């Protein structure tokens, strides 16, 4: 908790209540150690569990690992089984009003056209799957067996991590999902649908979450997230080209708008009959932003406000081209990078491994670029628009109120990125 308090997000509260917020917050918040990947949320004290279950009205589950290529065992434990554990805990709470689960709009994979706010059926797979049914118990067994095998081989932690990461991507693609993150988040939704029973379930599906629009102040972001890494890589001179469909819609939504939508959803559905609700929180339907426009804004900002190198000198960026297909990306790599690596390899052999370190690093950088392009491909070539009709009903109910604004129509993207988001990345994430 105190680690969280030290982030810039709490600056306004510190200005109001003093630098030491502990007394104030401890009068409002009771932190409890736990882990959603365990039964009972890893709360082993039965008295504490009973106390919580008698006092909790609403549970919000935002626990997740968002790495696209997370270890399969870790992602399944948090994103899939973790959601189920929170749901089971909620069912034992005597005063529970609702359970709000934060998922992601990209659980739909590489959808085309209008993507509806609909639930997943247990076992459902996506278009392009090589397997017609997703058996979550089988997936658990595959993970357990693979881990036992690695243990029997006395595999290093590095080896286990690599195998589990590759296994996650492999199993995701086998079932039609592009990566481990969205695959395990979809599993989590399936488990919640199966186990919801009499607990009111609200599933919130944000798109790509960006820095705050207004609250508690503009531009706050905790870390480099998803497409922000492209901005940073470009600004540091490490990215010389972009990959993606220039006309693809980048569905982004500021973090405070996601929070506001959740608060309004909770308020609107308190004391209402139990039923399932799914909310897409994004901008592609109401205020779309093209990938080409985002790339141009990055160039404009970094030209006027260059990042600095380790010596404090401005890094000049060139206007980068967009490689519009993965085929053109691989061709570009083959022409501009692979010959240099082959020359290094040959020189290294002739000169008795004198260039070993240089060759290995160059090869690693190229492999890393290819892996990143493959991981981001579903988002940079995305052809879907997220329907937000249910979310629009919430906005209609609160229209006219400035307190809980989550209407993406009010965002002027050029102003937002040039004056809020990009400066926020530099101030808070690159500090």
Rosetta blueprint (number, residue, H / E / L):
1 X L
2 X H
3 X H
4 X H
5 X H
6 X L
7 X L
8 X H
9 X H
10 X H
11 X H
12 X H
13 X H
14 X H
15 X H
16 X H
17 X H
18 X L
19 X L
20 X L
21 X L
22 X H
23 X H
24 X H
25 X H
26 X H
27 X L
28 X L
29 X L
30 X L
31 X L
32 X L
33 X L
34 X L
35 X L
36 X L
37 X L
38 X L
39 X H
40 X H
41 X H
42 X H
43 X L
44 X L
45 X L
46 X H
47 X H
48 X H
49 X H
50 X H
51 X H
52 X H
53 X H
54 X H
55 X H
56 X L
57 X L
58 X E
59 X E
60 X E
61 X E
62 X L
63 X L
64 X L
65 X L
66 X L
67 X L
68 X L
69 X L
70 X L
71 X L
72 X H
73 X H
74 X H
75 X H
76 X H
77 X H
78 X H
79 X H
80 X H
81 X H
82 X H
83 X H
84 X H
85 X H
86 X H
87 X H
88 X H
89 X H
90 X H
91 X H
92 X L
93 X L
94 X L
95 X L
96 X L
97 X L
98 X E
99 X E
100 X E
101 X E
102 X E
103 X E
104 X E
105 X H
106 X H
107 X H
108 X H
109 X L
110 X L
111 X L
112 X E
113 X E
114 X E
115 X E
116 X L
117 X L
118 X L
119 X L
120 X L
121 X L
122 X L
123 X L
124 X L
125 X L
126 X L
127 X L
128 X L
129 X L
130 X L
131 X L
132 X L
133 X L
134 X L
135 X L
136 X H
137 X H
138 X H
139 X H
140 X H
141 X H
142 X H
143 X H
144 X H
145 X H
146 X H
147 X H
148 X H
149 X H
150 X H
151 X H
152 X H
153 X L
154 X L
155 X L
156 X L
157 X H
158 X H
159 X H
160 X H
161 X H
162 X H
163 X H
164 X H
165 X H
166 X H
167 X H
168 X H
169 X H
170 X H
171 X H
172 X H
173 X H
174 X H
175 X L
176 X L
177 X L
178 X L
179 X L
180 X H
181 X H
182 X H
183 X H
184 X H
185 X H
186 X H
187 X H
188 X H
189 X H
190 X H
191 X H
192 X H
193 X H
194 X H
195 X H
196 X L
197 X L
198 X L
199 X L
200 X L
201 X E
202 X E
203 X E
204 X E
205 X E
206 X E
207 X L
208 X E
209 X E
210 X E
211 X L
212 X L
213 X L
214 X L
215 X L
216 X L
217 X L
218 X L
219 X L
220 X L
221 X L
222 X L
223 X L
224 X L
225 X L
226 X L
227 X L
228 X H
229 X H
230 X H
231 X H
232 X H
233 X H
234 X H
235 X H
236 X L
237 X L
238 X L
239 X L
240 X L
241 X E
242 X E
243 X E
244 X L
245 X L
246 X L
247 X L
248 X L
249 X E
250 X L
251 X L
252 X E
253 X E
254 X E
255 X H
256 X H
257 X H
258 X H
259 X H
260 X H
261 X H
262 X H
263 X H
264 X H
265 X H
266 X H
267 X H
268 X H
269 X H
270 X L
271 X L
272 X L
273 X L
274 X L
275 X L
276 X L
277 X E
278 X E
279 X E
280 X E
281 X E
282 X L
283 X L
284 X L
285 X L
286 X L
287 X L
288 X L
289 X L
290 X E
291 X H
292 X H
293 X H
294 X H
295 X H
296 X H
297 X H
298 X H
299 X H
300 X H
301 X H
302 X H
303 X H
304 X H
305 X L
306 X L
307 X L
308 X E
309 X L
310 X L
311 X L
312 X L
313 X L
314 X E
315 X L
316 X L
317 X L
318 X L
319 X L
320 X L
321 X E
322 X E
323 X E
324 X L
325 X L
326 X H
327 X H
328 X H
329 X H
330 X H
331 X H
332 X H
333 X H
334 X H
335 X H
336 X H
337 X H
338 X H
339 X H
340 X H
341 X H
342 X H
343 X H
344 X H
345 X H
346 X H
347 X H
348 X H
349 X H
350 X H
351 X L
352 X L
353 X L
354 X L
355 X L
356 X H
357 X H
358 X H
359 X H
360 X H
361 X H
362 X H
363 X H
364 X H
365 X H
366 X H
367 X H
368 X H
369 X H
370 X H
371 X H
372 X H
373 X H
374 X H
375 X H
376 X H
377 X H
378 X H
379 X H
380 X H
381 X L
382 X L
383 X E
384 X E
385 X E
386 X E
387 X L
388 X L
389 X H
390 X H
391 X H
392 X H
393 X H
394 X H
395 X H
396 X H
397 X H
398 X H
399 X L
400 X L
401 X L
402 X L
403 X L
404 X L
405 X L
406 X L
407 X L
408 X H
409 X H
410 X H
411 X L
412 X L
413 X H
414 X H
415 X H
416 X H
417 X H
418 X H
419 X H
420 X H
421 X H
422 X H
423 X H
424 X H
425 X H
426 X H
427 X H
428 X H
429 X H
430 X L
431 X L
